[in-house]
Amino acid sequence: MQTSARKFLVTGVILALCAASGLMVVRPALSEQEAGELAARYRFAAEPVNSAPADGRTERAVAPGLRDIRAWISAVGAAAGLSDVRGLGRPADLCLVDPRDDSVTLRPARPSEKDGYAPVRLVPAGLPYDATMAPMGCVPVDIDDDGDTDHVVHYWGRSPVVFLNTAGPGVPTAAGHRAVELVTPMELWNSETLNVGDVDGDGNLDLLVGNYFPDGARVLDPTAHDETRMEMQHSMSFARNGGANRLLLTTPTGRPDELPRITDASTALSREAAGSWTLATGLQDLTGDGRPEVYQANDFGPDQLMLNESTPGRVKLTEIRGDRDMITPKSMALGYDSFKGMGVTFTYDGDAPLPTIVVSNITSPYALHESNFAFTPTGSPADLAARELPYRDRSEQLGLARSGWCWDVRAGDFDNDGTDELMQANGFLKGDVNRWPLLQELAMANDDVLHNPAFWPNFGPGDDLSGHEPNRFYARGADGRYTDVAGGSGVAADDNTRALAFGDVDGDGKLDAVVANQWQDSVLLHNTSDAGPSAGLRLVRSARAGAEGATTPAIGAQVRLHHPDRPQRAQLFPANGHTGVSAPELYFALPGGDPVRATVTWHDAAGSHEADVEVRPGRSTILLDTDGTAVVR
């Protein structure tokens, strides 16, 4: 009898400990009523921006050695970039990449608008181009500094092409764009992402190209039976055998519609950074010196945060890694993770001097359960300048750790309350047959065989890997934690998304979002929320190769809004992330609707400048001059 009582006691203690442990690891969450009230602040109406092409497909032709994993290889390509090609004073134009027919088109961001136009296809006429090449992204940028919007398109199978806008602002036409090689002679790159910013501080825009598959590999050539350069990642957690990332400095010639002089500064990237399988990059000035630091989000290996100590014409980037304590897993320390970095964005808590860095990874339940990152500040910009990383991951505490197979992630204030929301693209292979058990086996395979696609499980038509995960829309509650309210706001849908682009496309003072989907129609999420007053700021400088009065976006400019109740801060880097490019504008909430003082800082060839301006509700243009003055128009 005594023995039975002892057994029951031991069993009871074990069950009690298990129950207590379970309660300790339960993530805090809002009640259903609280979540519903939070979601009620947001409303989006989905409007298709394209339709299925007549000759559309759902997979790509690939090299013979990749045929058994062709669905995996075919899982990327959708992209979107917002800009103001027509000169309407709002980002009403969209560059859309549709993998179903590998088209790159300029079109109205909102097809239902009254004065629209037929889509215009950007084709690299006169340049080498065939079916073994496919566009992966389109970045609107005034690359020749003449005041109108050009587009840089990056591909698998060739180096990027620049489509120079030779017609100026207005309704775009095919004849009004001239295709030129970014690098001469053309090279065989497999570029997955491309970012724009002044890295060396000389006042000119530079291009950071994230390449994926090895240079020279004919990934999309079904006749490449003799291909020897093609290989997959040589490690599940530390792959460094990808295509060489490129950093290209530009020097405009001073003449319109002419490609700038290009200087290859890629040797500034470390061997590890250059060889990473990069899916996203982020630029942000984290030290306050006017030069952006570089965040590289890498597939199958550690990300990198690089301190920028460059001078004009001489790039110096130094990787800064985090540290860890006894309760911090190695993969949660910046620079040591083994996750699948696929998107990056920056969001400021009020006007804090350092932003939180949010990074997308693969976080599918009962599948490959990594963690998104939310690196929050623990120090100051001076710490980073001294090569000490002032960041720690708090994704779990903030409710951002898990969301699915994630790609682009972007921060924006959709209800104009002064606090950013986060939208995250989700999905991979959309099908009917769950192939996660096979991928889990691959994840446990020996690194020595991983690089050979013959050892990968077959992934073909009909297979599914996180193909039905909805996009996420995180709103921040009063307790500081984020809650996904996509289902109650109109964001969640059966999309398979790769890219997100934000901008006020209709000029109503509320941010809208373009959702670029893989193998299906893309959509505009038109913001119909009851949002408060806001200010949309076009930060521009004089276009040196343009006509008198021509201006161009002041990429890299920063604004600190001194609102008494809702101070805010933001920097202008529209191309941060995977393959989504937001409008080259900054948006701020103005609760109360009164004018508010703002401090603008920018860097150009003359150095760094700072000036105060008055910000009012509505849309404004702020002209930043080399003499340090800022004029509100």
Secondary structure in CASP SS format (residue, H / E / C, confidence):
PFRMAT SS
TARGET T0000
AUTHOR 0000-0000-0000
METHOD secondary structure of the structure
MODEL  1
M C 1.00
Q H 1.00
T H 1.00
S H 1.00
A H 1.00
R H 1.00
K H 1.00
F H 1.00
L H 1.00
V H 1.00
T H 1.00
G H 1.00
V H 1.00
I H 1.00
L H 1.00
A H 1.00
L H 1.00
C H 1.00
A H 1.00
A H 1.00
S H 1.00
G H 1.00
L H 1.00
M H 1.00
V H 1.00
V C 1.00
R C 1.00
P C 1.00
A C 1.00
L C 1.00
S C 1.00
E H 1.00
Q H 1.00
E H 1.00
A H 1.00
G H 1.00
E H 1.00
L H 1.00
A H 1.00
A C 1.00
R C 1.00
Y C 1.00
R C 1.00
F E 1.00
A E 1.00
A E 1.00
E E 1.00
P E 1.00
V C 1.00
N C 1.00
S C 1.00
A C 1.00
P C 1.00
A C 1.00
D C 1.00
G C 1.00
R C 1.00
T C 1.00
E C 1.00
R C 1.00
A C 1.00
V C 1.00
A C 1.00
P H 1.00
G H 1.00
L H 1.00
R H 1.00
D H 1.00
I H 1.00
R H 1.00
A H 1.00
W H 1.00
I H 1.00
S C 1.00
A C 1.00
V C 1.00
G C 1.00
A C 1.00
A E 1.00
A E 1.00
G E 1.00
L E 1.00
S E 1.00
D C 1.00
V C 1.00
R C 1.00
G C 1.00
L C 1.00
G C 1.00
R C 1.00
P C 1.00
A C 1.00
D E 1.00
L E 1.00
C E 1.00
L E 1.00
V E 1.00
D E 1.00
P C 1.00
R C 1.00
D C 1.00
D C 1.00
S E 1.00
V E 1.00
T E 1.00
L E 1.00
R E 1.00
P E 1.00
A C 1.00
R C 1.00
P C 1.00
S C 1.00
E C 1.00
K C 1.00
D C 1.00
G C 1.00
Y C 1.00
A C 1.00
P C 1.00
V E 1.00
R E 1.00
L C 1.00
V C 1.00
P C 1.00
A C 1.00
G C 1.00
L C 1.00
P C 1.00
Y C 1.00
D C 1.00
A C 1.00
T C 1.00
M C 1.00
A E 1.00
P E 1.00
M E 1.00
G E 1.00
C E 1.00
V E 1.00
P E 1.00
V E 1.00
D C 1.00
I C 1.00
D C 1.00
D C 1.00
D C 1.00
G C 1.00
D C 1.00
T C 1.00
D E 1.00
H E 1.00
V E 1.00
V E 1.00
H E 1.00
Y E 1.00
W E 1.00
G C 1.00
R C 1.00
S C 1.00
P C 1.00
V E 1.00
V E 1.00
F E 1.00
L E 1.00
N E 1.00
T C 1.00
A C 1.00
G C 1.00
P C 1.00
G C 1.00
V C 1.00
P C 1.00
T C 1.00
A C 1.00
A C 1.00
G C 1.00
H E 1.00
R E 1.00
A E 1.00
V E 1.00
E E 1.00
L C 1.00
V C 1.00
T C 1.00
P C 1.00
M C 1.00
E C 1.00
L C 1.00
W C 1.00
N E 1.00
S E 1.00
E E 1.00
T E 1.00
L E 1.00
N E 1.00
V E 1.00
G E 1.00
D C 1.00
V C 1.00
D C 1.00
G C 1.00
D C 1.00
G C 1.00
N C 1.00
L C 1.00
D E 1.00
L E 1.00
L E 1.00
V E 1.00
G E 1.00
N E 1.00
Y C 1.00
F C 1.00
P C 1.00
D C 1.00
G C 1.00
A C 1.00
R C 1.00
V C 1.00
L C 1.00
D C 1.00
P C 1.00
T C 1.00
A C 1.00
H C 1.00
D C 1.00
E C 1.00
T C 1.00
R C 1.00
M C 1.00
E C 1.00
M C 1.00
Q C 1.00
H C 1.00
S C 1.00
M C 1.00
S C 1.00
F C 1.00
A C 1.00
R C 1.00
N C 1.00
G C 1.00
G C 1.00
A C 1.00
N C 1.00
R E 1.00
L E 1.00
L E 1.00
L E 1.00
T E 1.00
T E 1.00
P C 1.00
T C 1.00
G C 1.00
R C 1.00
P C 1.00
D C 1.00
E C 1.00
L C 1.00
P C 1.00
R E 1.00
I E 1.00
T E 1.00
D E 1.00
A C 1.00
S H 1.00
T H 1.00
A H 1.00
L C 1.00
S C 1.00
R H 1.00
E H 1.00
A H 1.00
A H 1.00
G C 1.00
S C 1.00
W E 1.00
T E 1.00
L E 1.00
A E 1.00
T E 1.00
G E 1.00
L E 1.00
Q E 1.00
D C 1.00
L C 1.00
T C 1.00
G C 1.00
D C 1.00
G C 1.00
R C 1.00
P C 1.00
E E 1.00
V E 1.00
Y E 1.00
Q E 1.00
A E 1.00
N E 1.00
D E 1.00
F C 1.00
G C 1.00
P C 1.00
D C 1.00
Q E 1.00
L E 1.00
M E 1.00
L E 1.00
N E 1.00
E C 1.00
S C 1.00
T E 1.00
P C 1.00
G C 1.00
R E 1.00
V C 1.00
K C 1.00
L E 1.00
T E 1.00
E E 1.00
I C 1.00
R C 1.00
G C 1.00
D C 1.00
R C 1.00
D C 1.00
M C 1.00
I C 1.00
T C 1.00
P C 1.00
K H 1.00
S H 1.00
M H 1.00
A C 1.00
L C 1.00
G C 1.00
Y C 1.00
D C 1.00
S C 1.00
F C 1.00
K C 1.00
G C 1.00
M C 1.00
G E 1.00
V E 1.00
T E 1.00
F E 1.00
T E 1.00
Y C 1.00
D C 1.00
G C 1.00
D C 1.00
A C 1.00
P C 1.00
L C 1.00
P C 1.00
T E 1.00
I E 1.00
V E 1.00
V E 1.00
S E 1.00
N C 1.00
I E 1.00
T E 1.00
S C 1.00
P C 1.00
Y C 1.00
A C 1.00
L C 1.00
H E 1.00
E C 1.00
S C 1.00
N C 1.00
F E 1.00
A E 1.00
F E 1.00
T E 1.00
P E 1.00
T C 1.00
G C 1.00
S C 1.00
P H 1.00
A H 1.00
D H 1.00
L H 1.00
A H 1.00
A C 1.00
R C 1.00
E C 1.00
L C 1.00
P C 1.00
Y E 1.00
R E 1.00
D E 1.00
R C 1.00
S H 1.00
E H 1.00
Q H 1.00
L H 1.00
G C 1.00
L C 1.00
A C 1.00
R C 1.00
S C 1.00
G C 1.00
W E 1.00
C E 1.00
W E 1.00
D E 1.00
V E 1.00
R E 1.00
A E 1.00
G E 1.00
D C 1.00
F C 1.00
D C 1.00
N C 1.00
D C 1.00
G C 1.00
T C 1.00
D C 1.00
E E 1.00
L E 1.00
M E 1.00
Q E 1.00
A E 1.00
N E 1.00
G C 1.00
F C 1.00
L E 1.00
K C 1.00
G C 1.00
D C 1.00
V E 1.00
N E 1.00
R C 1.00
W H 1.00
P H 1.00
L H 1.00
L H 1.00
Q H 1.00
E H 1.00
L H 1.00
A H 1.00
M C 1.00
A C 1.00
N C 1.00
D H 1.00
D H 1.00
V H 1.00
L H 1.00
H C 1.00
N C 1.00
P H 1.00
A H 1.00
F H 1.00
W C 1.00
P C 1.00
N C 1.00
F C 1.00
G C 1.00
P C 1.00
G C 1.00
D E 1.00
D E 1.00
L E 1.00
S E 1.00
G C 1.00
H C 1.00
E C 1.00
P C 1.00
N C 1.00
R E 1.00
F E 1.00
Y E 1.00
A E 1.00
R E 1.00
G C 1.00
A C 1.00
D C 1.00
G C 1.00
R C 1.00
Y E 1.00
T E 1.00
D E 1.00
V C 1.00
A H 1.00
G H 1.00
G H 1.00
S H 1.00
G C 1.00
V C 1.00
A C 1.00
A C 1.00
D C 1.00
D C 1.00
N C 1.00
T E 1.00
R E 1.00
A E 1.00
L E 1.00
A E 1.00
F E 1.00
G E 1.00
D C 1.00
V C 1.00
D C 1.00
G C 1.00
D C 1.00
G C 1.00
K C 1.00
L C 1.00
D E 1.00
A E 1.00
V E 1.00
V E 1.00
A E 1.00
N E 1.00
Q C 1.00
W C 1.00
Q C 1.00
D C 1.00
S C 1.00
V E 1.00
L E 1.00
L E 1.00
H E 1.00
N E 1.00
T C 1.00
S C 1.00
D C 1.00
A C 1.00
G C 1.00
P C 1.00
S E 1.00
A E 1.00
G E 1.00
L E 1.00
R E 1.00
L E 1.00
V E 1.00
R E 1.00
S E 1.00
A C 1.00
R C 1.00
A C 1.00
G C 1.00
A C 1.00
E C 1.00
G C 1.00
A C 1.00
T E 1.00
T E 1.00
P E 1.00
A C 1.00
I C 1.00
G C 1.00
A C 1.00
Q E 1.00
V E 1.00
R E 1.00
L E 1.00
H C 1.00
H C 1.00
P C 1.00
D C 1.00
R C 1.00
P C 1.00
Q E 1.00
R E 1.00
A E 1.00
Q E 1.00
L C 1.00
F C 1.00
P C 1.00
A C 1.00
N C 1.00
G E 1.00
H C 1.00
T C 1.00
G E 1.00
V E 1.00
S C 1.00
A C 1.00
P C 1.00
E C 1.00
L E 1.00
Y E 1.00
F E 1.00
A E 1.00
L C 1.00
P C 1.00
G C 1.00
G C 1.00
D C 1.00
P C 1.00
V E 1.00
R E 1.00
A E 1.00
T E 1.00
V E 1.00
T E 1.00
W E 1.00
H E 1.00
D E 1.00
A C 1.00
A C 1.00
G E 1.00
S E 1.00
H E 1.00
E E 1.00
A E 1.00
D E 1.00
V E 1.00
E E 1.00
V E 1.00
R C 1.00
P C 1.00
G E 1.00
R E 1.00
S E 1.00
T E 1.00
I E 1.00
L E 1.00
L E 1.00
D C 1.00
T C 1.00
D C 1.00
G C 1.00
T C 1.00
A E 1.00
V E 1.00
V E 1.00
R C 1.00
END
